[in-house]
């Protein structure tokens, strides 16, 4: 594990649970969330993607606390909510999930992709 990832893991461990006004719930941080930043479906993510997501960790609590809208997706007994908030010139998206009757946990963070963005031609 690189020094950067070790440093970010220590920062992640220091994150405390926080209230999400749009969900009116507390969001907790555990090892599932950090593992998901490094892996997808038990396979390592591309290193560029890992670094991008880890750089966005500093915005997670801001997005959770200031988001005014949420997208909802149900996967079996899991309820996933996507929270979005503009930070500087980017829209940051945070995914939190909740098992039936459980509590919300942080799952992931990413820059939101623009759906209608056309490829750049040089």
C-alpha positions as CSV (number, residue, x, y, z in Angstrom):
1,X,0.0,0.0,0.0
2,X,1.4,3.4,-1.0
3,X,2.1,6.1,1.5
4,X,-0.7,8.2,0.0
5,X,-3.2,5.5,0.6
6,X,-2.0,4.8,4.1
7,X,-2.3,8.5,4.9
8,X,-5.8,8.7,3.5
9,X,-6.8,5.5,5.5
10,X,-5.7,7.2,8.7
11,X,-7.6,10.4,7.7
12,X,-10.7,8.2,7.0
13,X,-10.4,6.5,10.4
14,X,-10.6,9.9,12.1
15,X,-13.9,10.8,10.3
16,X,-16.8,11.0,12.8
17,X,-20.4,10.3,12.0
18,X,-22.4,13.3,10.9
19,X,-26.0,14.3,10.5
20,X,-27.4,14.5,7.0
21,X,-30.3,17.0,6.9
22,X,-31.8,15.9,3.6
23,X,-32.1,12.3,5.0
24,X,-32.7,13.4,8.6
25,X,-30.3,10.6,9.6
26,X,-26.8,10.1,10.9
27,X,-24.3,8.8,8.4
28,X,-21.5,6.5,9.8
29,X,-18.1,5.8,8.5
30,X,-16.7,2.2,8.6
31,X,-14.3,0.0,6.8
32,X,-16.8,-1.0,4.2
33,X,-16.7,2.6,2.8
34,X,-12.9,2.8,2.6
35,X,-12.7,-0.7,1.1
36,X,-15.2,0.3,-1.6
37,X,-13.0,3.3,-2.5
38,X,-10.1,0.8,-3.2
39,X,-12.1,-2.1,-4.7
40,X,-15.2,-2.7,-6.8
41,X,-16.9,-6.1,-6.5
42,X,-13.9,-7.5,-4.6
43,X,-11.5,-6.4,-7.4
44,X,-9.0,-3.6,-7.2
45,X,-10.1,-0.3,-8.9
46,X,-7.7,1.3,-11.4
47,X,-5.1,3.3,-9.4
48,X,-6.1,6.6,-11.1
49,X,-9.7,6.1,-9.9
50,X,-8.5,5.2,-6.4
51,X,-6.4,8.4,-6.2
52,X,-9.3,10.5,-7.5
53,X,-11.8,9.1,-5.0
54,X,-9.3,9.4,-2.1
55,X,-8.6,13.1,-3.0
56,X,-12.4,13.8,-2.7
57,X,-12.6,12.4,0.8
58,X,-12.0,15.9,2.2
59,X,-15.4,16.9,0.7
60,X,-17.5,14.0,2.0
61,X,-18.8,15.6,5.2
62,X,-19.6,18.9,3.3
63,X,-21.6,17.0,0.7
64,X,-23.5,15.0,3.4
65,X,-24.2,18.2,5.5
66,X,-25.1,20.5,2.7
67,X,-26.8,18.4,0.0
68,X,-30.3,19.5,-0.7
69,X,-31.3,16.6,-2.9
70,X,-31.0,12.8,-3.0
71,X,-31.4,10.1,-5.6
72,X,-32.7,6.8,-4.3
73,X,-32.0,3.2,-5.5
74,X,-33.1,0.0,-3.9
75,X,-31.0,-3.2,-4.4
76,X,-32.7,-6.0,-2.5
77,X,-32.6,-5.1,1.1
78,X,-30.2,-2.2,0.6
79,X,-31.3,1.4,0.1
80,X,-28.7,3.6,-1.6
81,X,-29.0,7.4,-1.6
82,X,-26.8,9.6,-3.7
83,X,-26.2,13.1,-2.3
84,X,-24.8,15.9,-4.5
85,X,-23.3,19.2,-3.8
86,X,-21.2,21.7,-5.8
87,X,-17.7,22.2,-4.5
88,X,-15.7,24.8,-6.5
89,X,-16.4,23.9,-10.1
90,X,-17.3,20.3,-9.6
91,X,-20.4,18.5,-8.5
92,X,-19.4,15.9,-5.9
93,X,-21.5,12.9,-5.4
94,X,-21.6,10.8,-2.2
95,X,-23.3,7.4,-2.0
96,X,-24.6,6.3,1.4
97,X,-26.5,3.0,2.0
98,X,-28.8,1.5,4.6
99,X,-29.8,-2.0,5.1
100,X,-33.5,-2.5,6.1
101,X,-33.8,-1.2,9.7
102,X,-30.1,-0.4,9.9
103,X,-28.2,2.8,9.8
104,X,-26.8,4.8,7.0
105,X,-23.1,4.2,6.2
106,X,-20.8,6.0,3.8
107,X,-20.1,3.9,0.7
108,X,-18.4,6.1,-1.9
109,X,-17.5,9.5,-3.3
110,X,-16.9,10.6,-6.9
111,X,-17.2,13.6,-9.2
112,X,-20.5,13.6,-11.0
113,X,-20.3,12.8,-14.6
114,X,-22.2,15.1,-17.0
115,X,-24.6,13.0,-19.1
116,X,-24.7,15.2,-22.2
117,X,-21.1,16.1,-22.3
118,X,-19.8,15.7,-25.8
119,X,-16.3,14.3,-26.4
120,X,-13.7,16.9,-27.1
121,X,-12.2,16.9,-30.6
122,X,-8.8,18.5,-31.0
